[in-house]
């Protein structure tokens, strides 16, 4: 019964790039299963680190629907373009894990 | 106009696209692949982007520039994929009525691209020991630059 309930909830999909993708064995995207439909950013980060402990080696931020979500304690030097830090994220949101960027 | 492309950036076309009868100044910036880094010889760079978000971010930057300066024409293009030494990876062209605005708007654009556009570079070495370049966590610099200008 519990199993069928869980499978009815769509997993969150997280896009991976650069060194983060390599840590995940080349996967462009990972799926994270939760028992609830709405998940907080902190839960997503925690789950990623549980599944891929090596991600602790690289700092990263999450982007939700193309908006960077900065951690509260870092807001003084990383100005967030999103106020979603406390929001509930669902499988309909586009989630991406962004390691340190180096364009240009 | 903004773009993310896997093709060679056509700088003549960019300059042409920035021509405007009311503009007295055009500033062009390009970033290209160096043949070395702190560890030694580099034979090229592989650029990877979160393309949809990168385009979204470039549009945001363009809108900020249009709001802050009286810009006549604006073009910013970043190339992705494998790029050889001496080839252009990013280019910005801005035309305005007077030169100061063009210089400032062009600097703001390239600084913003580097600070918050989700693009990553892997430096390719002769030895095959290719490494992702140490970068910075993306952040929004508009407020920082506003403070600097006060």
gemmi code that builds the backbone of each chain (N, CA, C; Angstrom):
import gemmi

chains = {
    "A": [
        ("UNK", (0.835, -1.202, 0.000), (0.000, 0.000, 0.000), (0.870, 1.252, 0.000)),
        ("UNK", (1.851, 1.243, 0.928), (2.757, 2.391, 1.005), (3.531, 2.541, -0.288)),
        ("UNK", (3.967, 1.407, -0.822), (4.755, 1.455, -2.047), (3.967, 2.088, -3.197)),
        ("UNK", (2.697, 1.686, -3.359), (1.903, 2.228, -4.467), (1.652, 3.720, -4.261)),
        ("UNK", (1.525, 4.130, -3.017), (1.323, 5.538, -2.719), (2.554, 6.338, -3.140)),
        ("UNK", (3.741, 5.792, -2.796), (4.986, 6.462, -3.135), (5.154, 6.593, -4.642)),
        ("UNK", (4.844, 5.499, -5.347), (5.075, 5.521, -6.785), (4.131, 6.476, -7.500)),
        ("UNK", (3.041, 6.861, -6.838), (2.116, 7.792, -7.469), (2.665, 9.220, -7.456)),
        ("UNK", (3.639, 9.474, -6.606), (4.222, 10.818, -6.536), (5.385, 10.918, -7.520)),
        ("UNK", (5.279, 11.887, -8.405), (6.341, 12.047, -9.410), (7.648, 12.455, -8.728)),
        ("UNK", (8.761, 11.826, -9.128), (10.046, 12.211, -8.531), (10.469, 13.610, -9.007)),
        ("UNK", (11.279, 14.277, -8.185), (11.847, 15.554, -8.615), (13.039, 15.247, -9.521)),
        ("UNK", (13.154, 15.997, -10.577), (14.281, 15.801, -11.495), (15.236, 16.983, -11.346)),
        ("UNK", (16.510, 16.666, -11.182), (17.515, 17.717, -10.987), (18.549, 17.639, -12.104)),
        ("UNK", (18.703, 18.734, -12.840), (19.694, 18.771, -13.930), (21.088, 18.975, -13.347)),
        ("UNK", (22.060, 18.308, -13.967), (23.447, 18.408, -13.487), (24.352, 18.934, -14.588)),
        ("UNK", (25.372, 19.672, -14.183), (26.294, 20.247, -15.157), (27.748, 20.097, -14.690)),
        ("UNK", (28.636, 20.131, -15.677), (30.093, 20.203, -15.460), (30.574, 19.165, -14.435)),
        ("UNK", (31.317, 19.637, -13.415), (31.916, 18.695, -12.459), (30.861, 17.936, -11.660)),
        ("UNK", (29.693, 18.537, -11.467), (28.629, 17.855, -10.722), (28.131, 16.642, -11.518)),
        ("UNK", (28.031, 16.825, -12.836), (27.591, 15.713, -13.680), (28.622, 14.577, -13.641)),
        ("UNK", (29.898, 14.942, -13.653), (30.942, 13.910, -13.622), (30.915, 13.132, -12.305)),
        ("UNK", (30.645, 13.852, -11.209), (30.546, 13.175, -9.906), (29.415, 12.149, -9.926)),
        ("UNK", (28.335, 12.485, -10.660), (27.175, 11.581, -10.725), (27.332, 10.546, -11.845)),
        ("UNK", (28.558, 10.322, -12.271), (28.825, 9.285, -13.269), (28.353, 9.647, -14.662)),
        ("UNK", (28.295, 10.947, -14.958), (27.946, 11.386, -16.307), (26.455, 11.595, -16.530)),
        ("UNK", (25.668, 11.458, -15.470), (24.215, 11.639, -15.635), (23.881, 13.110, -15.849)),
        ("UNK", (23.057, 13.377, -16.873), (22.627, 14.749, -17.156), (21.552, 15.191, -16.163)),
        ("UNK", (20.896, 14.209, -15.587), (19.760, 14.514, -14.719), (19.607, 13.380, -13.714)),
        ("UNK", (19.262, 13.704, -12.481), (18.975, 12.653, -11.508), (17.539, 12.802, -11.008)),
        ("UNK", (17.002, 11.710, -10.554), (15.643, 11.747, -10.008), (15.703, 11.506, -8.509)),
        ("UNK", (14.963, 12.307, -7.765), (14.917, 12.151, -6.312), (13.487, 11.858, -5.902)),
        ("UNK", (13.327, 10.763, -5.178), (11.966, 10.403, -4.742), (11.722, 10.874, -3.318)),
        ("UNK", (10.580, 11.467, -3.122), (10.166, 11.901, -1.782), (8.765, 11.355, -1.522)),
        ("UNK", (8.399, 11.350, -0.262), (7.063, 10.841, 0.074), (6.003, 11.925, -0.001)),
        ("UNK", (6.473, 13.178, -0.168), (5.524, 14.295, -0.288), (5.662, 14.924, -1.675)),
        ("UNK", (4.639, 15.645, -2.086), (4.697, 16.300, -3.390), (5.489, 17.603, -3.329)),
        ("UNK", (5.373, 18.300, -2.182), (6.039, 19.592, -2.048), (7.238, 19.470, -1.122)),
        ("UNK", (8.369, 19.915, -1.625), (9.624, 19.717, -0.902), (10.349, 21.056, -0.749)),
        ("UNK", (11.023, 21.225, 0.372), (11.799, 22.448, 0.581), (13.197, 22.300, -0.042)),
        ("UNK", (13.773, 23.442, -0.377), (15.110, 23.463, -0.981), (16.127, 22.717, -0.108)),
        ("UNK", (16.056, 22.959, 1.195), (17.025, 22.314, 2.107), (16.915, 20.792, 2.024)),
        ("UNK", (15.685, 20.290, 1.856), (15.495, 18.829, 1.755), (16.122, 18.289, 0.467)),
        ("UNK", (15.994, 19.079, -0.590), (16.556, 18.645, -1.879), (18.087, 18.581, -1.774)),
        ("UNK", (18.677, 19.651, -1.210), (20.144, 19.676, -1.077), (20.626, 18.516, -0.198)),
        ("UNK", (19.897, 18.294, 0.885), (20.267, 17.222, 1.812), (20.231, 15.868, 1.112)),
        ("UNK", (19.166, 15.635, 0.325), (19.028, 14.354, -0.372), (20.138, 14.160, -1.402)),
        ("UNK", (20.464, 15.237, -2.128), (21.533, 15.146, -3.130), (22.839, 14.711, -2.454)),
        ("UNK", (23.130, 15.309, -1.294), (24.379, 14.983, -0.592), (24.356, 13.581, 0.004)),
        ("UNK", (23.146, 13.108, 0.301), (23.027, 11.730, 0.796), (23.345, 10.748, -0.323)),
        ("UNK", (22.770, 11.009, -1.498), (22.945, 10.100, -2.635), (24.351, 10.207, -3.221)),
        ("UNK", (24.851, 11.436, -3.286), (26.199, 11.671, -3.838), (27.046, 12.440, -2.816)),
        ("UNK", (27.599, 11.745, -1.814), (28.384, 12.442, -0.782), (29.560, 13.235, -1.366)),
        ("UNK", (30.047, 12.798, -2.546), (31.192, 13.514, -3.150), (30.825, 14.935, -3.561)),
        ("UNK", (29.523, 15.233, -3.657), (29.100, 16.596, -4.016), (29.519, 17.599, -2.938)),
        ("UNK", (29.835, 17.081, -1.740), (30.292, 17.978, -0.671), (31.611, 18.643, -1.060)),
        ("UNK", (32.323, 18.026, -2.007), (33.623, 18.568, -2.434), (33.468, 19.837, -3.263)),
        ("UNK", (32.293, 20.055, -3.811), (32.118, 21.265, -4.628), (30.997, 22.112, -4.038)),
        ("UNK", (31.244, 23.424, -3.938), (30.125, 24.267, -3.527), (29.113, 24.324, -4.670)),
        ("UNK", (27.844, 24.420, -4.358), (26.856, 24.558, -5.440), (25.630, 25.307, -4.941)),
        ("UNK", (24.888, 25.849, -5.883), (23.587, 26.451, -5.570), (22.553, 25.750, -6.443)),
        ("UNK", (21.314, 25.871, -6.050), (20.240, 25.320, -6.876), (19.547, 26.462, -7.598)),
        ("UNK", (19.114, 26.178, -8.824), (18.289, 27.131, -9.571), (16.920, 26.490, -9.748)),
        ("UNK", (15.888, 27.269, -9.462), (14.524, 26.784, -9.644), (13.873, 27.654, -10.711)),
        ("UNK", (13.470, 27.027, -11.774), (12.850, 27.759, -12.900), (13.721, 28.933, -13.330)),
        ("UNK", (15.008, 28.674, -13.468), (16.031, 29.627, -13.947), (16.380, 30.716, -12.939)),
        ("UNK", (15.903, 30.625, -11.715), (16.250, 31.621, -10.699), (17.160, 30.973, -9.663)),
        ("UNK", (18.285, 31.630, -9.368), (19.213, 31.098, -8.371), (18.612, 31.291, -6.987)),
        ("UNK", (18.675, 30.244, -6.207), (18.162, 30.348, -4.850), (19.348, 30.342, -3.890)),
        ("UNK", (19.593, 31.482, -3.264), (20.743, 31.604, -2.368), (20.344, 31.194, -0.959)),
        ("UNK", (21.342, 30.684, -0.245), (21.071, 30.306, 1.138), (20.917, 31.556, 1.984)),
        ("UNK", (20.068, 31.470, 2.988), (19.782, 32.634, 3.833), (21.054, 33.265, 4.403)),
        ("UNK", (21.926, 32.421, 4.933), (23.095, 32.968, 5.599), (24.079, 33.591, 4.622)),
        ("UNK", (23.876, 33.343, 3.326), (24.804, 33.904, 2.344), (24.202, 35.112, 1.634)),
        ("UNK", (23.019, 35.501, 2.016), (22.353, 36.558, 1.271), (23.099, 37.892, 1.315)),
        ("UNK", (23.956, 38.068, 2.337), (24.667, 39.345, 2.393), (25.676, 39.469, 1.261)),
        ("UNK", (26.206, 38.349, 0.777), (27.154, 38.502, -0.334), (26.682, 37.801, -1.620)),
        ("UNK", (25.665, 36.997, -1.521), (25.106, 36.413, -2.739), (23.647, 36.845, -2.808)),
        ("UNK", (23.391, 37.889, -3.549), (22.044, 38.440, -3.580), (21.141, 37.512, -4.384)),
        ("UNK", (20.137, 37.004, -3.728), (19.267, 36.039, -4.394), (18.389, 36.710, -5.434)),
        ("UNK", (18.178, 36.030, -6.539), (17.249, 36.546, -7.531), (15.904, 35.858, -7.348)),
        ("UNK", (15.788, 35.127, -6.288), (14.537, 34.427, -6.050), (14.231, 34.435, -4.558)),
        ("UNK", (12.955, 34.497, -4.216), (12.585, 34.410, -2.803), (12.019, 33.022, -2.504)),
        ("UNK", (12.478, 32.040, -3.291), (11.901, 30.692, -3.186), (12.548, 29.828, -2.115)),
        ("UNK", (13.495, 30.401, -1.345), (14.226, 29.537, -0.428), (13.304, 28.783, 0.518)),
        ("UNK", (12.259, 29.434, 0.949), (11.329, 28.777, 1.876), (10.114, 28.185, 1.151)),
        ("UNK", (10.106, 28.285, -0.152), (8.939, 27.798, -0.910), (8.951, 26.283, -1.023)),
        ("UNK", (7.830, 25.769, -1.411), (7.705, 24.336, -1.636), (7.956, 24.065, -3.126)),
        ("UNK", (8.823, 23.128, -3.408), (9.180, 22.785, -4.780), (8.443, 21.489, -5.149)),
        ("UNK", (7.939, 21.438, -6.370), (7.253, 20.221, -6.822), (7.910, 19.694, -8.102)),
        ("UNK", (7.427, 18.560, -8.559), (7.994, 17.941, -9.765), (7.733, 18.790, -11.006)),
        ("UNK", (6.848, 19.762, -10.922), (6.581, 20.640, -12.064), (7.626, 21.749, -12.201)),
        ("UNK", (8.429, 21.949, -11.158), (9.470, 22.976, -11.227), (10.702, 22.420, -11.932)),
        ("UNK", (11.423, 23.315, -12.634), (12.680, 22.899, -13.262), (13.813, 23.187, -12.282)),
        ("UNK", (14.463, 22.124, -11.846), (15.502, 22.239, -10.813), (16.857, 21.953, -11.450)),
        ("UNK", (17.850, 22.782, -11.115), (19.200, 22.534, -11.624), (20.219, 22.762, -10.525)),
        ("UNK", (21.233, 21.922, -10.523), (22.325, 22.064, -9.573), (23.460, 22.783, -10.301)),
        ("UNK", (23.834, 23.960, -9.796), (24.858, 24.759, -10.464), (26.146, 24.797, -9.634)),
        ("UNK", (27.194, 24.128, -10.099), (28.511, 24.282, -9.451), (29.081, 25.661, -9.831)),
        ("UNK", (30.224, 26.055, -9.247), (30.790, 27.363, -9.565), (30.949, 27.573, -11.075)),
        ("UNK", (30.483, 28.712, -11.548), (30.473, 28.987, -12.989), (31.802, 29.612, -13.421)),
        ("UNK", (32.095, 29.522, -14.708), (33.366, 30.055, -15.203), (33.258, 30.470, -16.668)),
        ("UNK", (32.133, 31.074, -17.008), (31.962, 31.507, -18.397), (32.814, 32.719, -18.703)),
        ("UNK", (32.817, 33.109, -19.980), (33.548, 34.295, -20.402), (34.829, 33.939, -21.103)),
    ],
    "B": [
        ("UNK", (19.988, 42.132, -28.524), (19.979, 40.766, -29.040), (21.009, 39.934, -28.253)),
        ("UNK", (20.635, 38.744, -27.889), (21.571, 37.881, -27.153), (21.627, 36.510, -27.851)),
        ("UNK", (22.636, 35.733, -27.550), (22.695, 34.402, -28.145), (23.680, 33.475, -27.454)),
        ("UNK", (23.377, 32.203, -27.555), (24.302, 31.130, -27.155), (24.469, 30.298, -28.421)),
        ("UNK", (25.708, 30.113, -28.861), (25.906, 29.433, -30.138), (27.080, 28.453, -30.072)),
        ("UNK", (27.009, 27.427, -30.893), (28.151, 26.509, -30.978), (29.006, 26.854, -32.203)),
        ("UNK", (28.615, 27.905, -32.912), (29.368, 28.304, -34.118), (30.337, 29.441, -33.808)),
        ("UNK", (31.250, 29.686, -34.758), (32.176, 30.811, -34.644), (31.384, 32.109, -34.528)),
        ("UNK", (31.809, 32.985, -33.608), (31.116, 34.264, -33.434), (31.571, 35.218, -34.546)),
        ("UNK", (30.608, 35.710, -35.284), (30.893, 36.598, -36.422), (30.942, 38.048, -35.914)),
        ("UNK", (32.172, 38.543, -35.655), (32.282, 39.866, -35.036), (31.921, 40.989, -36.019)),
        ("UNK", (32.148, 40.762, -37.314), (31.760, 41.793, -38.305), (30.247, 41.981, -38.283)),
        ("UNK", (29.528, 40.863, -38.217), (28.067, 40.943, -38.172), (27.606, 41.644, -36.889)),
        ("UNK", (28.280, 41.320, -35.779), (27.909, 41.961, -34.506), (28.075, 43.474, -34.601)),
        ("UNK", (29.216, 43.897, -35.153), (29.476, 45.342, -35.280), (28.425, 45.981, -36.185)),
        ("UNK", (28.091, 45.275, -37.234), (27.084, 45.785, -38.176), (25.710, 45.901, -37.510)),
        ("UNK", (25.391, 44.860, -36.727), (24.093, 44.858, -36.031), (24.013, 45.981, -34.998)),
        ("UNK", (25.179, 46.498, -34.583), (25.196, 47.566, -33.575), (25.202, 48.959, -34.194)),
        ("UNK", (25.247, 49.029, -35.515), (25.250, 50.358, -36.167), (23.892, 51.013, -35.963)),
        ("UNK", (23.944, 52.297, -35.645), (22.704, 53.042, -35.432), (22.991, 54.522, -35.734)),
        ("UNK", (22.121, 55.139, -36.485), (22.375, 56.529, -36.901), (22.442, 57.496, -35.736)),
        ("UNK", (21.777, 57.151, -34.640), (21.781, 58.062, -33.489), (22.922, 57.771, -32.514)),
        ("UNK", (23.731, 56.751, -32.818), (24.832, 56.378, -31.907), (26.137, 57.023, -32.358)),
        ("UNK", (26.833, 57.646, -31.388), (28.136, 58.222, -31.702), (29.272, 57.352, -31.192)),
        ("UNK", (28.942, 56.313, -30.457), (29.988, 55.455, -29.871), (29.556, 53.994, -29.905)),
        ("UNK", (30.512, 53.156, -30.247), (30.272, 51.708, -30.187), (31.465, 51.073, -29.495)),
        ("UNK", (31.197, 50.295, -28.441), (32.277, 49.594, -27.743), (32.083, 48.103, -27.943)),
        ("UNK", (33.180, 47.446, -28.331), (33.141, 46.003, -28.588), (34.124, 45.317, -27.640)),
        ("UNK", (33.685, 44.250, -27.010), (34.577, 43.457, -26.165), (34.533, 42.008, -26.626)),
        ("UNK", (35.692, 41.383, -26.665), (35.673, 39.936, -26.911), (36.606, 39.247, -25.932)),
        ("UNK", (36.205, 38.058, -25.527), (37.058, 37.205, -24.705), (37.478, 36.036, -25.569)),
        ("UNK", (38.779, 35.670, -25.497), (39.244, 34.569, -26.341), (40.049, 33.567, -25.515)),
        ("UNK", (40.310, 32.442, -26.118), (40.982, 31.343, -25.410), (42.496, 31.571, -25.388)),
        ("UNK", (43.055, 31.650, -24.183), (44.513, 31.803, -24.018), (45.217, 30.464, -24.210)),
        ("UNK", (46.499, 30.531, -24.568), (47.255, 29.287, -24.814), (47.901, 28.725, -23.549)),
        ("UNK", (47.569, 29.323, -22.405), (48.203, 28.826, -21.171), (47.300, 29.118, -19.975)),
        ("UNK", (47.562, 28.400, -18.927), (46.989, 28.745, -17.622), (48.123, 28.672, -16.604)),
        ("UNK", (47.776, 28.719, -15.317), (48.826, 28.752, -14.292), (49.621, 27.442, -14.247)),
        ("UNK", (49.038, 26.359, -14.840), (49.720, 25.060, -14.785), (50.545, 24.766, -16.034)),
        ("UNK", (50.287, 25.493, -17.105), (51.040, 25.227, -18.332), (50.243, 25.494, -19.592)),
        ("UNK", (50.580, 24.709, -20.649), (50.007, 24.953, -21.969), (48.554, 24.489, -22.059)),
        ("UNK", (47.755, 25.311, -22.722), (46.343, 24.977, -22.948), (46.123, 24.909, -24.456)),
        ("UNK", (45.435, 23.861, -24.917), (45.225, 23.734, -26.373), (43.796, 24.113, -26.767)),
        ("UNK", (42.955, 24.335, -25.794), (41.578, 24.745, -26.104), (40.741, 24.728, -24.844)),
        ("UNK", (39.503, 25.164, -24.998), (38.574, 25.128, -23.857), (37.251, 24.536, -24.328)),
        ("UNK", (36.700, 23.663, -23.486), (35.361, 23.143, -23.746), (34.381, 23.918, -22.858)),
        ("UNK", (33.427, 24.574, -23.498), (32.419, 25.333, -22.754), (31.107, 24.575, -22.740)),
        ("UNK", (30.530, 24.502, -21.556), (29.229, 23.862, -21.391), (28.266, 24.881, -20.780)),
        ("UNK", (27.017, 24.855, -21.200), (26.042, 25.810, -20.650), (24.743, 25.111, -20.279)),
        ("UNK", (24.077, 25.671, -19.318), (22.664, 25.339, -19.052), (21.917, 26.307, -19.979)),
        ("UNK", (21.732, 25.856, -21.225), (21.403, 26.777, -22.316), (20.151, 27.614, -22.045)),
        ("UNK", (19.075, 26.975, -21.630), (17.832, 27.751, -21.432), (17.994, 28.819, -20.354)),
        ("UNK", (18.661, 28.445, -19.271), (18.851, 29.436, -18.200), (19.855, 30.503, -18.619)),
        ("UNK", (20.878, 30.093, -19.365), (21.880, 31.063, -19.833), (21.213, 32.118, -20.727)),
        ("UNK", (20.322, 31.672, -21.608), (19.603, 32.636, -22.465), (18.736, 33.551, -21.610)),
        ("UNK", (18.062, 32.948, -20.652), (17.201, 33.707, -19.745), (18.022, 34.774, -19.004)),
        ("UNK", (19.202, 34.383, -18.534), (20.070, 35.311, -17.794), (20.574, 36.426, -18.711)),
        ("UNK", (20.942, 36.067, -19.937), (21.422, 37.092, -20.872), (20.322, 38.110, -21.185)),
        ("UNK", (19.095, 37.648, -21.303), (17.972, 38.575, -21.539), (17.803, 39.503, -20.330)),
        ("UNK", (17.933, 38.931, -19.126), (17.850, 39.756, -17.901), (18.925, 40.844, -17.924)),
        ("UNK", (20.146, 40.439, -18.277), (21.270, 41.393, -18.313), (20.998, 42.474, -19.361)),
        ("UNK", (20.523, 42.051, -20.536), (20.205, 43.024, -21.591), (19.164, 44.034, -21.088)),
        ("UNK", (18.135, 43.544, -20.430), (17.081, 44.445, -19.930), (17.620, 45.419, -18.891)),
        ("UNK", (18.532, 44.928, -18.024), (19.139, 45.824, -17.032), (19.951, 46.916, -17.718)),
        ("UNK", (20.714, 46.513, -18.740), (21.547, 47.486, -19.459), (20.663, 48.532, -20.155)),
        ("UNK", (19.589, 48.089, -20.766), (18.692, 49.022, -21.467), (18.017, 49.979, -20.476)),
        ("UNK", (17.830, 49.491, -19.247), (17.203, 50.339, -18.230), (18.191, 51.370, -17.667)),
        ("UNK", (19.462, 50.972, -17.558), (20.453, 51.829, -16.894), (21.075, 52.866, -17.821)),
        ("UNK", (21.236, 52.515, -19.101), (21.900, 53.428, -20.032), (21.018, 53.625, -21.263)),
        ("UNK", (21.246, 54.747, -21.942), (20.479, 55.015, -23.166), (21.160, 54.285, -24.325)),
        ("UNK", (20.908, 52.993, -24.398), (21.587, 52.138, -25.381), (20.786, 52.100, -26.691)),
        ("UNK", (21.508, 52.286, -27.785), (20.854, 52.242, -29.105), (20.768, 50.809, -29.628)),
        ("UNK", (21.906, 50.094, -29.538), (21.925, 48.687, -29.977), (22.768, 47.870, -28.994)),
        ("UNK", (22.364, 46.611, -28.826), (23.039, 45.741, -27.856), (23.122, 44.325, -28.416)),
        ("UNK", (24.320, 43.754, -28.429), (24.470, 42.349, -28.837), (25.447, 41.670, -27.867)),
        ("UNK", (25.053, 40.524, -27.343), (25.942, 39.734, -26.468), (25.788, 38.264, -26.841)),
        ("UNK", (26.907, 37.644, -27.187), (26.870, 36.239, -27.634), (27.947, 35.441, -26.906)),
        ("UNK", (27.578, 34.261, -26.414), (28.552, 33.349, -25.807), (28.587, 32.067, -26.629)),
        ("UNK", (29.795, 31.626, -26.888), (29.943, 30.379, -27.657), (30.112, 29.205, -26.704)),
        ("UNK", (29.621, 28.036, -27.105), (29.803, 26.815, -26.302), (30.405, 25.716, -27.179)),
        ("UNK", (30.799, 24.618, -26.532), (31.453, 23.532, -27.264), (32.959, 23.701, -27.163)),
        ("UNK", (33.691, 22.985, -28.020), (35.153, 23.047, -27.957), (35.675, 24.224, -28.782)),
        ("UNK", (36.473, 25.044, -28.154), (36.986, 26.256, -28.812), (38.511, 26.240, -28.752)),
        ("UNK", (39.141, 26.520, -29.901), (40.604, 26.462, -29.966), (41.224, 27.759, -29.451)),
        ("UNK", (42.530, 27.666, -29.172), (43.287, 28.844, -28.730), (43.131, 29.966, -29.755)),
        ("UNK", (42.961, 31.178, -29.253), (42.849, 32.394, -30.065), (41.445, 32.620, -30.636)),
        ("UNK", (40.572, 31.646, -30.505), (39.205, 31.856, -30.987), (38.391, 32.568, -29.914)),
        ("UNK", (37.346, 33.262, -30.370), (36.526, 34.059, -29.449), (35.461, 33.195, -28.785)),
        ("UNK", (35.394, 33.328, -27.452), (34.398, 32.561, -26.696), (33.186, 33.416, -26.323)),
        ("UNK", (33.408, 34.704, -26.150), (32.297, 35.584, -25.765), (32.536, 36.965, -26.380)),
        ("UNK", (31.453, 37.609, -26.793), (31.595, 38.952, -27.375), (30.390, 39.797, -27.005)),
        ("UNK", (30.683, 41.081, -26.743), (29.642, 42.046, -26.379), (29.841, 43.295, -27.224)),
        ("UNK", (28.780, 43.826, -27.774), (28.872, 45.058, -28.552), (27.713, 45.968, -28.141)),
        ("UNK", (28.064, 47.218, -27.799), (27.044, 48.161, -27.330), (27.252, 49.496, -28.026)),
        ("UNK", (26.181, 50.064, -28.553), (26.300, 51.414, -29.118), (25.393, 52.371, -28.350)),
        ("UNK", (25.934, 53.560, -28.113), (25.214, 54.596, -27.373), (25.511, 55.944, -28.025)),
        ("UNK", (24.874, 56.994, -27.500), (25.103, 58.319, -28.066), (26.543, 58.787, -27.791)),
        ("UNK", (27.008, 58.576, -26.531), (28.354, 59.024, -26.155), (29.163, 57.854, -25.589)),
        ("UNK", (30.503, 57.991, -25.625), (31.368, 56.839, -25.339), (31.309, 56.338, -23.902)),
        ("UNK", (31.124, 57.262, -22.941), (31.162, 56.812, -21.543), (30.084, 55.762, -21.273)),
        ("UNK", (28.888, 56.030, -21.776), (27.792, 55.077, -21.584), (28.120, 53.727, -22.239)),
        ("UNK", (28.723, 53.784, -23.414), (29.032, 52.540, -24.135), (30.070, 51.719, -23.364)),
        ("UNK", (31.113, 52.401, -22.832), (32.132, 51.696, -22.039), (31.499, 51.071, -20.791)),
        ("UNK", (30.706, 51.866, -20.081), (30.112, 51.381, -18.837), (29.144, 50.215, -19.094)),
        ("UNK", (28.318, 50.359, -20.104), (27.321, 49.321, -20.390), (28.001, 48.021, -20.830)),
        ("UNK", (29.083, 48.162, -21.597), (29.806, 46.981, -22.079), (30.481, 46.268, -20.895)),
        ("UNK", (31.085, 47.048, -20.001), (31.738, 46.451, -18.814), (30.702, 45.768, -17.924)),
        ("UNK", (29.593, 46.430, -17.701), (28.540, 45.846, -16.864), (28.081, 44.509, -17.462)),
        ("UNK", (27.964, 44.486, -18.784), (27.481, 43.272, -19.455), (28.453, 42.109, -19.277)),
        ("UNK", (29.723, 42.332, -19.563), (30.656, 41.201, -19.480), (30.875, 40.792, -18.017)),
        ("UNK", (30.891, 41.773, -17.101), (31.012, 41.425, -15.674), (29.818, 40.586, -15.221)),
        ("UNK", (28.634, 40.945, -15.691), (27.418, 40.216, -15.305), (27.405, 38.817, -15.922)),
        ("UNK", (27.854, 38.710, -17.158), (27.908, 37.389, -17.809), (28.806, 36.462, -16.988)),
        ("UNK", (29.969, 36.981, -16.596), (30.908, 36.141, -15.851), (30.409, 35.819, -14.440)),
        ("UNK", (29.622, 36.732, -13.868), (29.190, 36.544, -12.478), (27.977, 35.652, -12.330)),
        ("UNK", (27.131, 35.564, -13.354), (25.887, 34.841, -13.079), (25.291, 34.032, -14.228)),
        ("UNK", (25.975, 33.945, -15.344), (25.431, 33.125, -16.433), (25.918, 31.682, -16.265)),
        ("UNK", (25.009, 30.712, -16.249), (25.422, 29.326, -15.970), (26.160, 28.680, -17.149)),
        ("UNK", (27.466, 28.988, -17.183), (28.362, 28.434, -18.212), (29.629, 27.980, -17.501)),
        ("UNK", (30.168, 26.848, -17.947), (31.356, 26.269, -17.310), (32.415, 25.997, -18.364)),
        ("UNK", (33.684, 26.152, -17.970), (34.763, 25.869, -18.922), (35.694, 24.792, -18.404)),
        ("UNK", (36.053, 23.911, -19.334), (37.039, 22.879, -19.008), (38.262, 23.144, -19.880)),
        ("UNK", (39.398, 23.367, -19.218), (40.614, 23.658, -19.973), (41.225, 22.350, -20.477)),
        ("UNK", (41.548, 22.342, -21.764), (42.068, 21.141, -22.403), (43.582, 21.268, -22.532)),
        ("UNK", (44.298, 20.286, -22.006), (45.762, 20.370, -22.044), (46.317, 19.305, -22.978)),
        ("UNK", (47.548, 19.501, -23.376), (48.197, 18.550, -24.287), (48.310, 17.165, -23.660)),
        ("UNK", (48.514, 17.145, -22.364), (48.707, 15.869, -21.657), (47.400, 15.078, -21.518)),
        ("UNK", (46.280, 15.744, -21.823), (44.995, 15.067, -21.661), (44.440, 15.203, -20.262)),
        ("UNK", (45.182, 15.905, -19.412), (44.733, 16.128, -18.036), (43.808, 17.355, -17.994)),
        ("UNK", (42.614, 17.193, -18.577), (41.686, 18.318, -18.708), (41.017, 18.614, -17.366)),
        ("UNK", (40.882, 19.899, -17.049), (40.308, 20.238, -15.742), (39.268, 21.342, -15.861)),
        ("UNK", (38.195, 21.183, -15.065), (37.204, 22.254, -14.969), (37.839, 23.437, -14.264)),
        ("UNK", (37.660, 24.591, -14.808), (38.225, 25.818, -14.239), (37.516, 26.140, -12.926)),
        ("UNK", (38.315, 26.506, -11.918), (37.707, 26.966, -10.663), (36.915, 28.230, -10.942)),
        ("UNK", (35.679, 28.234, -10.528), (34.853, 29.406, -10.819), (34.277, 30.018, -9.561)),
        ("UNK", (33.182, 30.745, -9.747), (32.506, 31.370, -8.607), (31.052, 30.927, -8.616)),
        ("UNK", (30.460, 30.889, -7.442), (29.029, 30.582, -7.410), (28.279, 31.741, -8.054)),
        ("UNK", (27.320, 31.438, -8.915), (26.619, 32.519, -9.599), (25.888, 33.425, -8.618)),
        ("UNK", (25.976, 34.717, -8.848), (25.227, 35.655, -8.009), (24.825, 36.852, -8.842)),
        ("UNK", (24.002, 37.683, -8.235), (23.430, 38.819, -8.947), (24.218, 40.060, -8.575)),
        ("UNK", (24.874, 40.705, -9.549), (25.785, 41.794, -9.193), (25.159, 43.174, -9.316)),
        ("UNK", (23.904, 43.252, -9.728), (23.313, 44.567, -9.998), (23.435, 45.477, -8.774)),
        ("UNK", (23.097, 44.925, -7.599), (23.111, 45.748, -6.395), (24.533, 46.192, -6.056)),
        ("UNK", (25.494, 45.282, -6.254), (26.886, 45.613, -5.975), (27.352, 46.768, -6.856)),
        ("UNK", (27.036, 46.694, -8.146), (27.461, 47.746, -9.059), (26.754, 49.054, -8.747)),
        ("UNK", (25.502, 48.972, -8.354), (24.771, 50.184, -7.976), (25.462, 50.858, -6.797)),
        ("UNK", (25.914, 50.046, -5.819), (26.597, 50.608, -4.654), (27.906, 51.272, -5.053)),
        ("UNK", (28.616, 50.615, -6.007), (29.885, 51.181, -6.471), (29.677, 52.536, -7.125)),
        ("UNK", (28.564, 52.673, -7.827), (28.313, 53.902, -8.570), (27.846, 55.048, -7.682)),
        ("UNK", (27.498, 54.732, -6.424), (27.014, 55.803, -5.535), (28.170, 56.620, -4.989)),
    ],
}
model = gemmi.Model(1)
for chain_id, residues in chains.items():
    chain = gemmi.Chain(chain_id)
    for i, (resn, *xyz) in enumerate(residues, 1):
        res = gemmi.Residue()
        res.name, res.seqid = resn, gemmi.SeqId(i, " ")
        for name, pos in zip(("N", "CA", "C"), xyz):
            atom = gemmi.Atom()
            atom.name, atom.element = name, gemmi.Element(name[0])
            atom.pos, atom.b_iso = gemmi.Position(*pos), 0.0
            res.add_atom(atom)
        chain.add_residue(res)
    model.add_chain(chain)
structure = gemmi.Structure()
structure.add_model(model)
structure.setup_entities()
